[in-house]
Amino acid sequence: MVLLSMILLPVLVAPFAWIGEKVNRDIPKYLSLAVGVFLAFCTAYLIAKYPGNGFAFHEFYQIYPPFDFNLHLAADGISLVLLGIVAFLAITVTLSSWHVERPGAYFFLILIFLGPMVGVFVSLNLLWFFIFWEFTLVPMFFHIGIWGAENRIYAAMKFFIYTHLASVFLLLGIIVLYLSTHTFEFEKLLNIHLDPSVAKLVWILMFIGFAVKMPVVPFHTWLPDAHVQAPSPISVFLAGLLLKMGAYGLLRWEIFLFPQTSKFFAPLMAFIAVLTIFYAGFRALAEDHIKRMVAYSSINHMGFVLLGLSALTAAGISAAVYEMVGHALVISLLFMIAGYIHHKTHTWYISELGGLMKKIPGLMTMFVIGVLAAVGLPGTAGFVGELSVMLAAFDYYGWVMVIVPLASALGAGFFMWMLQRAVFGPLREEFKNLKSLTELPLIENIPLALYIGAFILVGVIPAVVFNLYNPVVNAFSQLFQ
Amino acid sequence: MNINYLAATMVLALTGAFLPVINRLFRISGIQGALISSIGYVVSLFLVLISDKGKHVLEVFYTTDPVSILLGALILIASWMVMLVIYWITEKDKFVNELISALMISTAGALLLISANNFVSLAIAMELMTMPTYLMVLFAFDDKSFEAGVKYFFNGALAVGFMLFGISLLYGMTGSFEFSALVKNLFIDPLVALAAVFIFAGFGFKITAFPFHFWGPDVYDGTCPGVAALLTGISKSAAFIGLMRVVYEAIPVIAGHFTLILAIIAALTMTVGNLLALAQRRVSRILAYSSVAHAGYTLVAFAALSVPLSVTGIIYHSVAYVFMKTAAFLCFAVFLFVWGARTMDDYKGLGRREPLLAALFLIFLLSLAGVPPMAGFISKVFVFTAAVDAGMTWLALVGLLNSAFSVAYYIWIAKQMYLEEPTLEKPINDSPNKNWILLPLAVMAILLIVFGIWVNPVVDASAVYAAKVGF
């Protein structure tokens, strides 16, 4: 019942957030915080009870067995890590949105987003996975469209249509897979040997769906628009959860399910990954818009995730999952601070910023820490993630991957250059007397501190995360032999 | 035909027939009229639901199987909701009782159509369903409704002409009208193929399949939106089931040779419907063209008729369609009545003016677009699974791409309602009991979500039907 309640409770609480606003403006945010804490407690409980390997906490709700259309929930180490991210971000995003306008509708949408989000990560039924997957679009569309920046409507429409179009390929892949196997169940699919040509077709169709969500070049164009226009807390959801859905789907429903086909396509994945890493790196280097730059660096990091997955070894997949965690924590921090910089200086452009360190040292120190983590400073999650991905890629592909560290240097380049122009240097004249340029109130600092604490914790003691899912990855990696 | 089912149609038609008489005698108000008709609907619904028990009569003409019980119940609920909304939006009109009378008789015709297993009864039921709607379309909402009425009448007459010609050809060759006799006696012959084409053309008009779709949007746009809800939602859904019975029970021999043509018609219907919908500025026309596109999705299932899943696809899509399309037009009707909103520009900011109604409209639009967990999603899954199963992956891909592009205009309406600033300042008809009208729409939204997850009733009914037609 724990997993089902984690899906249903946010959705059932959601209407109360909407109605509650009419009674008291504070009700919605406290409800959302309560749900976030509830999710965190449930996740902690599940992690404590987790036996260490394989799927646990099976919940089976029969709907229509002849078509295998049943709600089958279960969690393994990888799901638990991602559930942890969901719960963590639910709390931090709620705190960051403490003073949002129209809180009723805002937190209503957050709550109906969280339920399906949990569902995506714990569903072992492919059709239910798709139902949860697809439904997350709707609240995101309204979040971007209503609370976004100037160009929000364009971004919201593009986001919805683009990702829905991708889902269509995923759905077609699911249909073809179902007709060749007559099941939607993960554990049954695992034991079915599929005809290689059908497997390749299914793999490609589903890969398009996941690749758009991740996103990887050339399917990435929705992301910079959506991220830039979305309000910062929602960017955190987009980067921290929505992109993870793509990577998780690729891992769970393609790589684990079709090891041989994935092996066939591994060079393609690696090529796309390297392309993504470099393309996004160069775009970020050229970008003057600070949030857009962070968005491209987010794509850059997702390229590392894909590279780790494409290595198809226990080390590669472990590294990719770890990089997902690191990305969720680090990029969330950067998005929040980029949003605050705009809020305080009324400009998005790096060329119009300068010397912010002198005026708001507290916030900017956190920004610098975040940037260093994104660059891969030892002692942070970024370092462990990138290093382990690169090692795995070397191991699998050999010396071709010598170019990847160059991309890392590229990342260091655009971030450091941005810091030098925007944060350090002399304070610009127009900022000297700017009233709005002040430190954040405490409540908004808490989430930032939480992000930093979390990525340093998992950076210094990676075992916290690794141990949770390593046995699972090791078990599955036997399939690639 | 089960005696209870017959009684249900009788009760409904007679309630409808006597409603204007009662009004003439006692001058009933709108609320009283709604109550009297509701009694008719409730009794009829009850009789339909218990019609798996009891004696059988007229077995040669009508059959009562799980499909007709399921669809009959759903059509009754949808029609009931249409009745409530029409009473609410045309309270001051003095002919409203006549309108409701026609609605109930037409619904009785739809109930007969979905259970007809004989070409004579099929033609009669079809006419019973269509005749009252000629009257309803003409129900002078404005000048455009005359044009719509005339167009509808001539197209309808043409459709019946085609269909009767096809039926007479079949009769001439086999000497029988019964589906069960035809299926045994039919042979592959050019004349039979011709008859099948004519019968399909007759249905094509009713379901607005591609070459016969022109009248649809003009009529749905020209008439009162409550009537359009009946025409696009209920009549069309009943026609899908009628066509399904013809294809699977009467002429499967020849229909198997038409799969490619059906597939092409399906692809064209969806594409034309969606492309034209994208180009529209008026919300009623968007909904009308989206109903053309949905006829295309159903035809995808017809094209896949060699596999049993196609039956599930047709029935599921009819079930989802009867709710979502009817309800979408009813939402449009309420917006039109309260705010006078017709075009996309009028819809700007209506989400802020009418939060609950807009949220319901959004649910119906998302269901039409095929977003889970609404029934529109799972019905599309069944339809396209059937297509892939029948070896027409290309058709499924065309359909899915269509469905993805159709999202553009559905989400466009959502964008106008929620993301834009309001343009309309004051409602033109501000009714104090506005929230009551949300109740029927909420019922349909809940049923839509329930049928989107709880697939058992529909899939079980279609499994029984699939077994009956020999899969």
Interface residues (C-beta under 8 A of the other chain):
Chain A: I63 Y64 P66 F67 F69 L127 F130 I131 E134 F135 L137 V138 F141 F142 G145 I146 R152 I153 A156 M157 F160 I161 H164 L165 S167 V168 F169 L171 L172 I175 V176 Y178 L179
Chain B: L366 V371 P372 P373 F377 V381 F384 T385 V388 D389 T393 A396 L397 L400 L401 S403 A404 F405 V407 A408 I411 W412 A414 K415 Y418 L419 E420 I453 W454 V455 N456 V459 A463
